[in-house]
Amino acid sequence: MSYFENFLKANQAYVELHGDLHLPIKPKTQVAIVTCMDSRLHVAPALGLALGDAHILRNAGGRVTEDMIRSLVISQQQMGTREIVVLHHTDCGAQTFENEGFRQHLKKELGVDVGDQDFLPFQDIYDSVREDVALLKASPLIPDDVVISGAVYDVDTGLILEVG
């Protein structure tokens, strides 16, 4: 049985608990969270969020990319969010490689030349949060009155520390 088949089976139990909530489309807290796709980061319970509370946007490294900004603009302009939290985490896979080495790996393994594509690796987790917060604050698509915060989640303890 594939994992997808397991997911479908598990979903039947979830449906029983979920019920017909008819939650509003706009997030209750008016918050959007930019974070990593890492499976050890269970964002909702770590932040005390329930279903329908916040937009959670995930990608490798939790980095602010053009697509993240696109999603944030939609979140704000169509769904009413007024706050952004950039949440990176310790022991991130994006800290385990550098662009050039990864490009060479892709060329060898896939036979694909990705040119100078930036996969947004980083070494210092706190610097990566500061960089992404600065990108959001500098974006003309993010209004000046949107509150933007940064933090790091510790995958070993679950503790979240604010990054200033």
BALOBA-1460 file (C-alpha; in Angstrom, 3 decimals):
// residues 164
<rec num="1" residu="m" x="0.000" y="0.000" z="0.000"/>
<rec num="2" residu="s" x="1.364" y="3.452" z="-0.880"/>
<rec num="3" residu="y" x="1.503" y="6.246" z="1.666"/>
<rec num="4" residu="f" x="-1.166" y="8.041" z="-0.335"/>
<rec num="5" residu="e" x="-3.524" y="5.112" z="0.226"/>
<rec num="6" residu="n" x="-2.703" y="5.288" z="3.944"/>
<rec num="7" residu="f" x="-3.450" y="9.020" z="3.874"/>
<rec num="8" residu="l" x="-6.863" y="8.390" z="2.324"/>
<rec num="9" residu="k" x="-7.641" y="5.799" z="4.987"/>
<rec num="10" residu="a" x="-6.509" y="8.134" z="7.783"/>
<rec num="11" residu="n" x="-8.571" y="10.908" z="6.253"/>
<rec num="12" residu="q" x="-11.751" y="8.970" z="6.905"/>
<rec num="13" residu="a" x="-11.052" y="9.138" z="10.652"/>
<rec num="14" residu="y" x="-10.185" y="12.838" z="10.345"/>
<rec num="15" residu="v" x="-13.506" y="13.558" z="8.616"/>
<rec num="16" residu="e" x="-15.338" y="12.121" z="11.624"/>
<rec num="17" residu="l" x="-13.516" y="14.558" z="13.946"/>
<rec num="18" residu="h" x="-13.671" y="17.521" z="11.566"/>
<rec num="19" residu="g" x="-17.410" y="17.695" z="11.058"/>
<rec num="20" residu="d" x="-19.052" y="20.498" z="9.060"/>
<rec num="21" residu="l" x="-17.225" y="23.541" z="10.391"/>
<rec num="22" residu="h" x="-17.908" y="25.977" z="7.526"/>
<rec num="23" residu="l" x="-14.916" y="28.108" z="8.546"/>
<rec num="24" residu="p" x="-14.583" y="31.528" z="6.907"/>
<rec num="25" residu="i" x="-12.075" y="31.797" z="4.048"/>
<rec num="26" residu="k" x="-10.184" y="34.621" z="5.790"/>
<rec num="27" residu="p" x="-7.806" y="33.583" z="8.587"/>
<rec num="28" residu="k" x="-9.118" y="34.480" z="12.028"/>
<rec num="29" residu="t" x="-5.822" y="35.916" z="13.357"/>
<rec num="30" residu="q" x="-5.073" y="37.904" z="10.176"/>
<rec num="31" residu="v" x="-1.572" y="36.365" z="10.242"/>
<rec num="32" residu="a" x="0.453" y="34.727" z="7.480"/>
<rec num="33" residu="i" x="3.425" y="32.562" z="8.469"/>
<rec num="34" residu="v" x="6.343" y="31.956" z="6.095"/>
<rec num="35" residu="t" x="8.125" y="28.782" z="7.143"/>
<rec num="36" residu="c" x="9.998" y="25.696" z="6.030"/>
<rec num="37" residu="m" x="8.625" y="22.492" z="4.551"/>
<rec num="38" residu="d" x="10.565" y="20.458" z="7.158"/>
<rec num="39" residu="s" x="8.424" y="17.631" z="8.516"/>
<rec num="40" residu="r" x="9.695" y="18.229" z="12.066"/>
<rec num="41" residu="l" x="8.066" y="21.664" z="12.165"/>
<rec num="42" residu="h" x="4.413" y="21.257" z="13.144"/>
<rec num="43" residu="v" x="3.502" y="24.921" z="12.947"/>
<rec num="44" residu="a" x="-0.096" y="24.995" z="14.159"/>
<rec num="45" residu="p" x="0.386" y="23.321" z="17.550"/>
<rec num="46" residu="a" x="3.770" y="25.024" z="18.086"/>
<rec num="47" residu="l" x="2.047" y="28.416" z="17.815"/>
<rec num="48" residu="g" x="-1.266" y="27.464" z="19.411"/>
<rec num="49" residu="l" x="-3.165" y="27.760" z="16.133"/>
<rec num="50" residu="a" x="-6.404" y="26.018" z="15.281"/>
<rec num="51" residu="l" x="-7.879" y="25.239" z="11.882"/>
<rec num="52" residu="g" x="-8.728" y="28.495" z="10.109"/>
<rec num="53" residu="d" x="-6.494" y="30.688" z="12.292"/>
<rec num="54" residu="a" x="-3.608" y="31.602" z="9.931"/>
<rec num="55" residu="h" x="-2.167" y="31.181" z="6.467"/>
<rec num="56" residu="i" x="0.884" y="28.917" z="6.612"/>
<rec num="57" residu="l" x="3.162" y="29.215" z="3.575"/>
<rec num="58" residu="r" x="5.923" y="26.620" z="3.285"/>
<rec num="59" residu="n" x="8.941" y="26.039" z="1.073"/>
<rec num="60" residu="a" x="12.501" y="24.723" z="1.379"/>
<rec num="61" residu="g" x="14.250" y="26.771" z="4.058"/>
<rec num="62" residu="g" x="11.181" y="28.921" z="4.678"/>
<rec num="63" residu="r" x="12.771" y="31.517" z="2.419"/>
<rec num="64" residu="v" x="11.066" y="34.631" z="1.069"/>
<rec num="65" residu="t" x="10.911" y="34.105" z="-2.682"/>
<rec num="66" residu="e" x="8.956" y="35.798" z="-5.458"/>
<rec num="67" residu="d" x="6.297" y="33.121" z="-5.102"/>
<rec num="68" residu="m" x="6.096" y="33.645" z="-1.341"/>
<rec num="69" residu="i" x="5.586" y="37.366" z="-1.939"/>
<rec num="70" residu="r" x="2.902" y="36.530" z="-4.536"/>
<rec num="71" residu="s" x="1.129" y="34.399" z="-1.947"/>
<rec num="72" residu="l" x="1.505" y="37.048" z="0.752"/>
<rec num="73" residu="v" x="0.038" y="39.732" z="-1.520"/>
<rec num="74" residu="i" x="-2.988" y="37.529" z="-2.147"/>
<rec num="75" residu="s" x="-3.184" y="36.742" z="1.586"/>
<rec num="76" residu="q" x="-3.203" y="40.443" z="2.419"/>
<rec num="77" residu="q" x="-5.142" y="41.975" z="-0.425"/>
<rec num="78" residu="q" x="-7.784" y="39.269" z="-0.789"/>
<rec num="79" residu="m" x="-7.874" y="37.571" z="2.609"/>
<rec num="80" residu="g" x="-7.195" y="40.450" z="5.006"/>
<rec num="81" residu="t" x="-3.981" y="39.388" z="6.720"/>
<rec num="82" residu="r" x="-2.128" y="42.248" z="8.407"/>
<rec num="83" residu="e" x="0.836" y="40.466" z="9.953"/>
<rec num="84" residu="i" x="3.652" y="38.229" z="8.677"/>
<rec num="85" residu="v" x="5.831" y="35.918" z="10.739"/>
<rec num="86" residu="v" x="9.034" y="34.532" z="9.171"/>
<rec num="87" residu="l" x="9.723" y="31.272" z="11.025"/>
<rec num="88" residu="h" x="12.919" y="29.376" z="10.197"/>
<rec num="89" residu="h" x="14.242" y="26.457" z="12.239"/>
<rec num="90" residu="t" x="17.402" y="24.862" z="13.568"/>
<rec num="91" residu="d" x="19.076" y="21.945" z="11.775"/>
<rec num="92" residu="c" x="17.620" y="23.027" z="8.413"/>
<rec num="93" residu="g" x="18.408" y="21.117" z="5.239"/>
<rec num="94" residu="a" x="19.069" y="24.443" z="3.479"/>
<rec num="95" residu="q" x="22.164" y="24.706" z="5.701"/>
<rec num="96" residu="t" x="23.629" y="21.467" z="4.332"/>
<rec num="97" residu="f" x="24.641" y="22.584" z="0.843"/>
<rec num="98" residu="e" x="25.927" y="25.484" z="-1.227"/>
<rec num="99" residu="n" x="24.576" y="26.591" z="-4.593"/>
<rec num="100" residu="e" x="27.528" y="25.592" z="-6.776"/>
<rec num="101" residu="g" x="27.867" y="22.116" z="-5.307"/>
<rec num="102" residu="f" x="24.127" y="21.532" z="-5.590"/>
<rec num="103" residu="r" x="24.101" y="22.741" z="-9.204"/>
<rec num="104" residu="q" x="26.872" y="20.261" z="-10.000"/>
<rec num="105" residu="h" x="24.938" y="17.519" z="-8.218"/>
<rec num="106" residu="l" x="21.871" y="18.221" z="-10.355"/>
<rec num="107" residu="k" x="23.938" y="18.192" z="-13.527"/>
<rec num="108" residu="k" x="25.481" y="14.836" z="-12.591"/>
<rec num="109" residu="e" x="22.320" y="13.157" z="-11.264"/>
<rec num="110" residu="l" x="19.705" y="14.604" z="-13.613"/>
<rec num="111" residu="g" x="21.748" y="15.776" z="-16.578"/>
<rec num="112" residu="v" x="20.235" y="19.228" z="-16.137"/>
<rec num="113" residu="d" x="22.191" y="22.483" z="-16.213"/>
<rec num="114" residu="v" x="20.309" y="24.945" z="-13.998"/>
<rec num="115" residu="g" x="22.643" y="27.825" z="-14.808"/>
<rec num="116" residu="d" x="23.072" y="30.198" z="-11.910"/>
<rec num="117" residu="q" x="19.786" y="29.355" z="-10.166"/>
<rec num="118" residu="d" x="19.856" y="30.274" z="-6.494"/>
<rec num="119" residu="f" x="18.465" y="27.553" z="-4.235"/>
<rec num="120" residu="l" x="18.737" y="29.959" z="-1.272"/>
<rec num="121" residu="p" x="20.993" y="27.954" z="1.017"/>
<rec num="122" residu="f" x="22.326" y="29.654" z="4.150"/>
<rec num="123" residu="q" x="24.764" y="29.049" z="6.962"/>
<rec num="124" residu="d" x="23.457" y="31.213" z="9.813"/>
<rec num="125" residu="i" x="19.807" y="30.634" z="10.706"/>
<rec num="126" residu="y" x="19.416" y="33.999" z="12.438"/>
<rec num="127" residu="d" x="20.926" y="35.876" z="9.490"/>
<rec num="128" residu="s" x="18.549" y="34.072" z="7.118"/>
<rec num="129" residu="v" x="15.561" y="35.247" z="9.174"/>
<rec num="130" residu="r" x="16.884" y="38.832" z="9.223"/>
<rec num="131" residu="e" x="17.472" y="38.738" z="5.437"/>
<rec num="132" residu="d" x="13.954" y="37.497" z="4.754"/>
<rec num="133" residu="v" x="12.340" y="40.027" z="7.097"/>
<rec num="134" residu="a" x="14.337" y="42.780" z="5.355"/>
<rec num="135" residu="l" x="13.182" y="41.538" z="1.929"/>
<rec num="136" residu="l" x="9.558" y="41.744" z="3.042"/>
<rec num="137" residu="k" x="9.995" y="45.198" z="4.544"/>
<rec num="138" residu="a" x="11.647" y="46.424" z="1.332"/>
<rec num="139" residu="s" x="9.001" y="44.975" z="-0.978"/>
<rec num="140" residu="p" x="6.695" y="47.563" z="-2.554"/>
<rec num="141" residu="l" x="3.991" y="44.874" z="-2.519"/>
<rec num="142" residu="i" x="3.939" y="44.634" z="1.275"/>
<rec num="143" residu="p" x="2.315" y="47.722" z="2.845"/>
<rec num="144" residu="d" x="4.322" y="49.605" z="5.473"/>
<rec num="145" residu="d" x="1.655" y="49.063" z="8.128"/>
<rec num="146" residu="v" x="1.942" y="45.252" z="7.947"/>
<rec num="147" residu="v" x="3.618" y="43.930" z="11.101"/>
<rec num="148" residu="i" x="6.586" y="41.698" z="10.193"/>
<rec num="149" residu="s" x="8.346" y="39.535" z="12.771"/>
<rec num="150" residu="g" x="11.020" y="36.858" z="12.644"/>
<rec num="151" residu="a" x="11.743" y="33.826" z="14.785"/>
<rec num="152" residu="v" x="13.619" y="30.534" z="14.930"/>
<rec num="153" residu="y" x="12.019" y="27.244" z="15.978"/>
<rec num="154" residu="d" x="14.280" y="24.722" z="17.721"/>
<rec num="155" residu="v" x="13.481" y="21.286" z="16.257"/>
<rec num="156" residu="d" x="14.906" y="19.525" z="19.320"/>
<rec num="157" residu="t" x="12.965" y="21.385" z="22.022"/>
<rec num="158" residu="g" x="10.042" y="23.067" z="20.220"/>
<rec num="159" residu="l" x="11.101" y="26.451" z="21.648"/>
<rec num="160" residu="i" x="10.606" y="29.506" z="19.439"/>
<rec num="161" residu="l" x="12.987" y="32.463" z="19.848"/>
<rec num="162" residu="e" x="12.307" y="35.909" z="18.416"/>
<rec num="163" residu="v" x="14.953" y="37.245" z="16.024"/>
<rec num="164" residu="g" x="15.499" y="40.988" z="16.206"/>
